[in-house]
Amino acid sequence: MKAIFIAYNQAYNQEIVELLERCGQRGYTVWEEIGGRGSEDGEPHLGNHAWPTQNHALLSVVDDNLALGIMQALRETDTANPVLGLRAYVLPVEDAL
C-alpha cells in the first residue's frame, strides 16, 4: 500500500476529490485552510490580508496498483493549471489498521 499526500490550492478542492474517484480511490482525509509557499516559485498561500489564498491537504492510502495512475492524473492537473499550485508525494505504508 502507498500513502499519497497532496497539498493544493483551495480552488482545486472538488477537482482533487473527483480525480481520486475517477481513478478508483474512495477513501481520503482532508485538512482545510492550511498555509504554505512553494519551494521554487508562486505566491504564498497564507490566508491573510497580504496573501489571502489558502491551501488544503489530502492524504489517501491506496493500493499499489492505483498510485501510478493517481500521480499521472495529478501531474496532468498541475500542468493544465500551473499557477494554482499542487504538490503530491507517494510514501510507503508499512502497516495499517
C-alpha atoms as one frame of an Amber mdcrd trajectory, in Angstrom:
protein
   0.000   0.000   0.000   1.013   3.600  -0.615   0.068   6.883   1.028  -0.372
   9.819  -1.321  -0.073  13.227   0.332  -1.413  16.075  -1.807  -1.098  19.784
  -0.974  -3.078  22.032  -3.294  -4.688  25.424  -3.816  -8.174  25.550  -2.288
  -9.591  26.166  -5.771  -8.840  22.506  -6.583 -10.832  21.066  -3.664 -13.678
  19.355  -5.536 -11.494  18.557  -8.543  -8.982  16.573  -6.459 -11.738  14.511
  -4.809 -13.310  13.792  -8.213  -9.883  12.856  -9.609  -9.445  10.241  -6.871
 -12.895   8.812  -7.553 -12.206   8.583 -11.306  -9.003   6.687 -10.501 -10.911
   4.201  -8.340  -9.989   5.562  -4.894 -12.765   6.341  -2.435 -11.089   6.990
   0.928  -9.168  10.082   1.979  -8.651  12.593   4.809  -8.632  16.360   4.140
  -7.116  19.234   6.094  -8.554  22.600   5.124  -7.224  26.119   5.479  -3.527
  25.418   5.690  -0.785  27.787   4.634   2.317  27.307   2.588   4.687  28.558
  -0.041   6.219  26.680  -2.946   9.925  25.921  -2.931  10.585  27.248  -6.439
   8.054  29.879  -7.437   4.478  31.029  -6.972   2.839  33.217  -4.383   2.435
  32.209  -0.723  -0.965  30.831   0.296  -1.269  32.077   3.871  -4.908  33.133
   4.334  -4.062  36.665   5.450  -4.656  40.131   4.001  -1.421  40.157   2.020
  -1.718  36.559   0.762  -5.426  35.596   1.017  -5.361  32.285  -0.837  -5.137
  29.114   1.231  -4.205  25.514   0.602  -5.832  22.260   1.503  -4.078  18.951
   2.025  -5.316  15.430   1.468  -3.960  12.044   2.470  -5.177   8.887   0.800
  -3.903   5.353   1.387  -4.189   3.447  -1.868  -3.382   0.028  -3.293  -0.013
  -0.032  -5.022  -1.646  -0.518  -8.418  -3.610   2.776  -8.103  -0.745   5.053
  -7.074   0.821   5.443 -10.524  -2.487   6.373 -12.196  -3.385   8.871  -9.481
   0.016  10.546  -9.723  -0.274  10.765 -13.502  -3.717  12.371 -13.224  -2.347
  14.845 -10.648   0.557  15.726 -12.968  -1.903  16.422 -15.793  -3.990  18.624
 -13.489  -0.921  20.577 -12.372   0.299  21.004 -15.950  -3.093  22.363 -17.026
  -3.115  24.983 -14.224   0.485  25.573 -13.061  -0.268  28.916 -11.382  -2.644
  27.379  -8.800  -0.092  25.139  -7.145  -0.295  21.413  -6.494   2.266  19.078
  -4.916   1.942  15.339  -4.332   4.160  12.729  -2.683   3.921   8.951  -2.582
   5.086   7.274   0.627   5.226   3.601   1.619   2.671   2.353   4.145   4.243
  -0.293   6.340   1.168  -1.087   8.431  -2.470  -0.011   8.629  -5.431  -0.555
  10.894
